[in-house]
Amino acid sequence: MQPTSVLATITGRDRPGVTAAFFAALSAHDVDIRDVEQVVIRDRLILAVLFDLRGDPAALRSSVTRSAHALGMEADVAIADVARRRAAQGVRSHVIVLGRPLRAGALSHVAQRIADVGANIESVAQLANEPVSSVEMIVRAKDPAELRAVLVQAAEDIGVDIAVEQAGLRRRAKRLVVLDVDSTLIRDEAIDVLAERAGVGTKVMAITEQAMAGELDFQESLRQRVALLAGLTLTDVESVRDGLRLTPGAATFVRTLRHLGYQVGVVSGGFSVCTDRFVAELNLDFAAANELEIVDGVVTGKVLDPIIDGPGKAAALVRFAHQFDVPLSQTVAVGDGANDIEMIEAAGLGIAFNAKSALRAAADTSLNLPFLDTVLFVLGIPRDEINELN
């Protein structure tokens, strides 16, 4: 006998025993549970169960309705045959929408774009309301690439961040996170701050912009910029290092991931004399950065080989993944500039954080809000779990 697909939902005022009574009603019939979702908004409960039924749908409907009414609740039983259910199946994706604020009109626009490509929203849940508002939708689409494309455009149209990631165990199987440092882990570009200290800020910033936009070879640009720093003292460098500012949410981001058992570290095109501070301060698991040559307490204007450029960052990611025995598919890379492209592409999940256009085009998803802990939402970690861990 072919089973019948049934979606049974009850709604009403929450109270102890509702879930037990509902499943007791189902247990009187030959059913195989396929999916369950229960939410409580204020004191209003919504409980939905998807299952395959072998038996009389009318008898099942009567049992569910009678049980719900005994609890003072409303019931809805939707019955569809298996062929229709299979025809409607597609690939499930997590769609995370972030805004500050996140207005109803933005969610309406996103939902409409999802409907425009024939995709279906199966559930909606609030991930966070601070420091940004974030909502996660589970969306089933026959063409995930088309869904991603329309949502990338929707994000640009309405000025919110939208991340799309395929559902499944791989999402929460990530185990190693690599962060760029300048303008990612920290708000500043350390070399620009050093240049200001040396009185060559304008010259160095112009070269930095060219390099981060992909218009100038990173190694050559780094050598040119470092040459302009010649004469700075170690005291100058340490003063700049101590004044560098973490990106809002950075400490929470690292602390949360470490509580959850992730390996977290940095791979930087900047200088180890600066990144070492954050390795110690945040208790990071690993780090790679360039070595600024300092002789007798004075910056010589040279950077030591090998230089960590774009390919060097990707190689460092691979090296650290091997060191901690983590498959590349379970790694995450977060960065902002063109020299992060190779690392972003090598990782299982590449995230562009307030990034230049060249990196956004290469990344799996882009975030443009100035809080590093919003990356946690893309990893499927909601705000209440973050707060509990911290």
Summary of the structure (lengths in Angstrom):
residues: 390
radius of gyration: 25.9
end to end distance: 52.0
largest distance: 88.0
contacts: 1323
relative contact order: 0.11
helix: 44%
strand: 31%
